[in-house]
Amino acid sequence: LYNMHQADETTSLASSSSSSSSKGSLPYESDSSLESRSNSLDGDAASQQTASTAGRWGLPKLPSHSSTNNKRHPGNAFDDGNAFVRLYIMLSHAPTRRALMLGCGLMAVQQFSGINTVMYYAASIYEMCGFEEVTAVWLSGFTALAQVAGIIISIFLVDRAGRRTLVLYSLGFVTLSLAGLAASFYLSRVTSGHVELAVDGCQIQPATIWDGVTAYCYDCASIPGCGYCSGACIAGNVTGPFDTPEAQEFCGGNSDDWQYSTCSGGNGDSSAKNPFGLLSVVFMVLYLLAFGIGMGGMPWTINSEIYPMQFRSMAVSLSTATNWIGNLVVSATFLSISSPKALTAYGAFGLYGSVALAGFVWLFWQLPETKGLSLEEIEALFQRPGDATLLDGEDYDDDGDEENEL
């Protein structure tokens, strides 16, 4: 027992001496010491110990065993490359390319079917139909609620009816509603009152799809500085016709029949409302309701589902950019293409209806149903025989070259 006690004391003294001597040593370890320490351990434990020692004494960290021996794979190449490299890798993967075409196409159809022209210019559209300015503003506010109602309906139907079903039914009714809007504008024009006399520069205007000759009150009111009164299109302003012989003959000095900028009357009678102006309100509400049920939210839902995880952020960014570019183009050109010198109002809505119809036909053949499918099953919908498998997990060699083609 005495000898064991003496041995413990000797060990304690040796440990104390070693501790005190280490406190006076230099505050770093040599490279050989780090190497011997690393070699004394196995695998990841060695790299962790070396990194810990280097960090403790302010030395640069050595690369870990796992980071130097692991091969790069396409997922890492996609994450580490610049934007053009990432875009090239994504577009080189055929299933993702097909999904991207579908996602961007959905966004383009959504915008070029005219939704934001209706939302932004609803008041102007109602004025084109013959409503007074104040009435047009109130109508635009109430009809916008139709799209809200459509979105609420879609929330309850998206997982019951399915994405594809909602999109196709929505586009079908959007096409019919736009056709009805175009027809109501045309009928509002031809029933707005015939022009028997046009003078003082009110006889004709530049036009593309019609002859430009002032034949109806609708045509007359679209010419700046001209107004309609009892079958005559003559010069005037918002307060009434100018004092001319024609104004005296047709208006008789009475400005109550004067229609300037809009033609609210039917068959030239300013006191009678044009029934086709009311019809345009009905088709506007149907359009917004039908759009909200499917095309309002489904393009965003589908775009969030169809891309592989590696490419999802960039693909969704591209589809969103397509949406906003379409928004810019359509909203910036509506007033120009709906003017009499271009397509007229009914021509513009006919154009949007044609886009919606073309989108319906294309999506009928290209849009798969994703209801109830997992992300892996949705990705498989865009696979074709002969396509390369998804890039995740395939190895690159140490030089960064692919071992398997995309």
N, C-alpha and C positions, 0 to 999 in steps of 0.2 A: 504493500500500500504506500509505504514511504517512497519507494522508487517511482511508482506511478505518479505521485504528487510532484516529485522533482521533475519528471519528464514534462508534465503539464506546464509547470512554471517556465521551463526552458523554451517550450513552444510559444508561450505567451510573450516572452522577452524577444524571441526572434521575430515574431509578427509585429511587435511594437517597433523594433529597430527597422524593419523593412518599410513600415508606414512612415516613419520619420524621415528616412532617406528619400522616399519617393516625393515627399513634400518639397524637398530641395532640388529636385530634378527639373530639367527644362520643360516648359509648358507645351510640348508637342511630342509626337512620336515619329520616328523615322519611317521612310517608305518600306525598308526591310522589315521593320516591326509590324507594320500594317499587313505586309504580304504574308509573313509567318502566321499572324493572327487569322488572316483570311483562310489560309491553307489548313489550319487546324480545325476548321469547322466545315460542315457539309452544306452544299446547295444554297438555299435562300438564307439560312441562318448565318452563313459566312458574309453574305452581302449586307445583311442587316447590321451585323456587328461592325463591319468596316465602315459603313455609312454612319453609324452611331459614333464611332471613335473619331472619324473625320470631322463630323459636325461638332463634337465636344471640344476639339482642339483647334477649330477654325480652319481646317484643311478642306480642299475641294472634295466633293463626293465622288467616289469611284462608281462607274456604271455597275448595276446589279447583274447578277448571273442570269436572271430571267429576262432582263431587257436586252442583253447582248445576244442571247441564244434564240429568242423567239423570232420567227419570221414574220415579215409584214404581210398583212392580208388586205384585200380590197377595201374593207370597211375603214381600216386605218388610212389607206391612201386617199379615200374620199374625204375623211375628216381633216387630213393634214394638207391637202393640196389647195391651190388658190381657186378662185371662183370658176375660172374657165376650165380648169382640170376637173373640178367636181361636176360641172355642167356636162363636159364631154363624157365622163364616166356614166352619168345618169342617162344621157341620151343614147349611149352605146348599149344599154341594157334594154332589149326589145320589149319585154313586158311592161317595164316602167314607162317606156316611150309611148306605148299604146295607152296606158292609163293617163299619161300627161295630155295626150291629144284629146282624150275624152273629157278630162277635167277642164282644160282651157276652152274646149268647144262648148261645154255647158255654160261656162261663164259668158262666152261671146253671145250665145243664143239668148241668155238672160237679158243682156244689155241691149242687143240689137233688135229685140222684139219690142222695144220702145218704152220700157217701164219707167225710166227716169224722166223721159220727156213728159209723160202723163203726170208724174209726181211734181216735177219742177214747174211745168207750164199749164197746169190744170186750169187756172183762172183764165189764161190767155186762150186756151182751147174753148172754154165755155163762152168767152166773148166772141170767138169765131163762129160759134153756133147761134149767136144773136142775143145772148143774155147781157143785161147791163153789168157794169163793172162791179158794183157792190154785190149783186146777186151772184156773179161769177166767183167772187172771192169766197162767199159763204158756201157755195156748192162744192168748191174745191176742197174745203176743209172737211165737209161731211163725207164726200165720196172717198177720201183717203182712209176713212175708217173701214171701208170694205176690204182693203188689203190686210188691215189688222185682224179682221174677222177671219180672213183666209188663213193667215199664219196660225191663229189659234186652232182652227180646224185641223191643220196639218200636223200639229203637235199630237193630236189624238189618233191620227190615221197613219203616221209614218211607220210604226211598227206593226200595224194591222194590215193595211193595204200594200205597203211596200214602197220603196223609193221609186222604182221604175214606173209603177202604176200611177203614182201621184204626178210624176213629171209628164208622162204622156197624156193623161187626162187634162192636166193643167194646160199644156201646150195646145191641145185640141180646142179647148174652150177659149183660150187666148186668141187663137187664129180666127175663130168665129166672131169673137167680140171686136177684134180689129177690123174685120170685114164689115161688121155692122156699123162701126164708127165711120169708116170710109163712106159707106152708103148713106148714112145720115147726113154727113157733110155735103155730099153731092146733092141729095134731095133738098137739103136746106138751101142750096144755091139755086136750083132750078125752080123752086117754088117761092123765091123771095120777092118776086115782082119783076115784070118785064120792063125794059128800058125802051121807051119810044123815041127819046131825043137825048143825045149826048153832045155837049159843046164844051168849049174852053179847055181843051186838052183832056177831057174826060172820055173821049171816044175809044181809046185803045191803050193798052199797056204791054210791056214786054212779057212774053210767055214762052213756055217750053212745051208742055204737053197739050195745050189748047191754043186757039187762035188769038187770044188776047183782046178780042172785041168785047166791048161792054154791052152785055146782053141782059143782065139781071142786076137787081139791087145789090146782091152779094159782090158782083164784079165792081160795081161803082164804088161801094164803100171801101174797097181795098185799095183804091187809088188815092194817094195823099192830096188833100185840097179839093176833093170832090165829095158830093153827097147826093142822096136820092130824095126826090119829092114828086109824088103823083105821076110817076112814069118818066121823069126827066132826071138825067145825071148831069148836074151843073156844079159850077164852082161855088165854094162856100167854106165855112169853118164850123167849129163845134156849136156855135150859137145860132147858125142859120145860113141860108144862101145869101150870096152877095146880091146887091140891088142891080139886077140886070133884067132886060126884057123877058128873057126865058124864065127867070124866077117869078116875075110878075104874072106871066102867062100860066105857068104850071102850079106854082105855089100860092099865087094870089096874095102875097105878103103874109101868109100864115105859116109860121115856123113849127106848128104842132105836128105836121106831117113830115118834117125834115128828119132824115136818118143819115147820120154821119158816123163813119168808122165801123159801125155794125148795122146789120139789118135785122131788127127784132121782129118785124111784122111778117105776116104771111100774105102772099099775093099783093105786095105793095101797101097793105094796110098796116100802118104803124101801131094801131090799137089791138091788132090780133097777133097772138103769139104763134110763132112757127111751130107746128107740131113735131117736126123733125128735129128741132132743137132739143125738145124734151126727150126724144128717142136717143139722142146722143148721150144724155145723162144716164139713161138705162144701160146702154152698152159700156159706158165708162165704168159704172159700178160693177157690171158683170166681168169686165176685163180685170179690174183690180182684185176682185174676189177670186177669180180663177187663177190669177197669177200668184196670189198669196198662198193658195192651197198647195201648189207644187213648185213652181219656178222661183218663188220667193226665197225659200229656205233649202230646198233639196240640192241645188248645186253646191252649196257650202257643206251640207252633210255628206254628200257623195265624195267630194274632194278630200274630206278628212278621213275617208275609209280606204281609198283605192290604191294608195301609194305604199311601197315597202318602207320600213322604218328608216333604212339608211338614207333614203332620198326624200323623205316626207317633207322636211322643212323647206328644201329648195323647190320641190314640186308645188307645194301649197303657195309659196311665194310667187311663183310664175303664174299660177292660175289666178291668184288675187290681183296681180299686175294686169292680167288680161281683162279682168272685171273692171278695174278702174280706168284702164285705157279706153275700153268700150263705153264706159260711162261718160268720159270726157268727149269722145267723138260724137256720140249721139246727142248729148245735151248741147254741145257747141254748134251743131248743124241743124237742129230741129227748126228753128225760126227761119233759117235760110231755105231749107228744102220745102217747108210748108207755105212759102210765099207764092203768090200767083205767078211770079216770073220763073219759078222752079217747078215743083211737083204739085203745088196747091195742098191744102190741108187734107183733102181726101186722098190725094196721091201719096202723101207722106205716110198716112196710116195704112194705105194699101201696101206700101213698101215694107213696113214693119210686120204686117200680116204675112207677107211672102216669106220673110225671114223666119217667122214662127212656124210656118208650114214646112219650110225646108228643114228646120231643126227637128220637127216632129218626125219626118221621114227618116232622117239620119239617126236620131236616137232610137227609133223603133228597131233598127237593125244593130246598133252599136252598144246600147246601154244595157248592161246586165243587171239582174236583181241582186242586191246585196243584203236584203233583209234576213236576219237570223244567222248570218255567216260569220265565222271568225276571220281575223285579219289574214291568216294564212290561206284560208279558203277563198277570200276575195282576191288575194294576189294570184292564186292559181287560175282565176277566171281570165286573166290576161296572158297566160302562157299558151304557146302554140308549139306543135311538134317541131323539134329541131332547135328550140330556144335553149340558150345556156341557162343553167340553174342559177338561182339567186346568189349574189356574190358573197354573202356573209359566210365566213368560215373558210373560204378557199384561200390557199396559201400563195403568197408571193415569195420569190427567192430573196436572198439578202441584198441584191442589187436593186431591188424594187421592181423587177420585171415580173410579169404575171406568168405563172406556170400553166394557167388555164385561160383560154381566150374568153372574152366577154360573150 
